[in-house]
Amino acid sequence: MKKHLYFICPTDHLEAVINDVSKSENYYITSLGNSIVFDKDTIDEISVLIARKDIDEITFVLSDTNKIILDALDHENFTNIRGLNILYDEMKKQKEYKQIIWGNRDLRTPILSYHLNQKVYELISKLHHWNLDILKVNAKIYNKQDDIFNDVFSDLIYEKHFSLN
């Protein structure tokens, strides 16, 4: 049986949804808005879990209605929660960048895609001792209204910054 590790936000309540559609043995690591920091101790714990449970795939998932991300983009009511300030600062920057490119369209999907792609790259860069041809690492956005998991936008359409000379 395939074994799958999911990084999720506890405010999305996705465990039951994932378990209903997944034919894998599932494990979960939670952090608000998938704001997990991959320091040495965290990577060591993740590596132990991957090895002990023989994990085949890792997926970062956020709902398109994620309360933390939406708050970071609009209200900033949770700025006093320890550890979210870095996430909130990045969300503000990305909102500014995306508004230039996307205009006044709904920015949730491009911003969620950027954030989740960053988390995938952060984790992959720290898991250098794992064979990443065998261990698949990806990201999905859960569309709550349609009850489906969508792939994130490609990182090819994103830039951290740009300038016109």
N, C-alpha and C positions, 0 to 999 in steps of 0.2 A: 504494500500500500504506500502511496506517495505521502510524504510528510512535508508540511507547509508551515512556515513561520510568518505571521502577519504582524506588522507594526501598525497599530491603530490608535485612534483617539478615543478615550473612554466616553466622551460626550456624544459620539456617533452611535453607540449601541449596535455595533455591527457584528458581534460574535454570532448571534443567532442567524442573521442573514447569511453570513459567510458559511456557517455550518450547514445551512439548508441547500446551498448551491454547490458546495465543495464536496468532492468525493475523496478528500484527503484526510489524514489525521492532522488536525490543526492545533497550532500553538500560537500564543499571542503575547506581544509586548506592547504596553500602552504608555503613551505620553500625550499630554495636552497638545493638540494640533500637530502631532508627530514632531514635537520639538526636541526629541531625544538628542543628547550630545554623545558622540561616540568617542569618549575618552578611553584610556587604556583599560580601566577596570570594567567598563561596560562592554568593550570589545572582547575581553577575556571571558566574561559571562556568556555573551552571545556565542562565542566560539565553543564553549563547553556545551551549551544547549544544542548547537548544530551537530557536534560530534556525538553526544549521548543519544540524541533522538534521531540521528541520521537524516537530517533535514535536507530535502531536495530543492526547495524553492522558498524564496523570501519575497514578500510583497508588502509594500507600503500602501496603505489605503486611507483615504479621507473621503467623507461624504461631501457632496456639493453644498450641503447645508451645515457644514461644521461650524459650531458655535464659536470656537476660538478664532478660526480664520476670519469668519464674518465680523466678529468683534474687532479684530485687528484692522480690518479694512474700513470699518465705519464708526463704531462707538468708542472703542478703547476703554471699556468698563473693567476689564480684567488686567489692566497694566500693573496692578499691585501684586499679582501672583508671581512669586519668585520663579525666575527662569524664563518667563515669557517676554521679557524686554527685548532680547535679541530677535526672537521671532517677530514681534510687533514691529521693530525697526526695519527688518527685512521686508515685511509685508507692505509697509508704507512706501519703501523705495520701489518695490515691484509694482505697486499700484500706480505710482507716478510714471514709471517707464511704460507700463502697459497702456495707460491712458493716452500717451503720445502715439503709440502704434495702433491701438484698437479703438481709440475714441471713447465714446460714452457707452459702448456696448457692455454687456455683463462680463465682468473681468474675473469672475470666480474660477472658471475652468482654466484660463491661461495662467493665473496666479497659483492655483493649486498644482497645475502641471509643473510649473517652474519649481515650486517648493518640493514636491515629491521627487522630481528628477534630481534635485540637489541632495536629498537624503539618500537616494540610490547611489549616487557618486561618492558621497561621504563614506557610506558603508563599504562599498566596493574598494575604495582606496585603503581602508583599514583592514580588510580581509584578504590582504595580498598573499597570505600563506594558504588560502583555500583555492582549489581548482575551480575557477569560475566558469569553466566549460560544463562542469557537472552541477554546480550550485547556481541556479538561475535566480537573479535579483531583478525585480521590476516594480511597477507602481500602477495603481488603478484609482479611479475616482468613482465613487458610488453615486449614481443618479437616483436620489430618493424618490422623486416623482415617478420615474419609469421603472424603478426597482431593478436596475441593471448596473453592472460594473463596466466602466469604459476605460480604455487605455488612456494614459496621459498624452498630451500633445508632445510631439518630438522636441527635444532640446535644440534642434537645428534652427527653430524660429525664434529662439531667445538669445538675448544678449544681456549681460549684467549692466552694461552701460553703453552709451554711444555718444558720439559728438559729431557735429557738422562744422567743418572749417570753411 
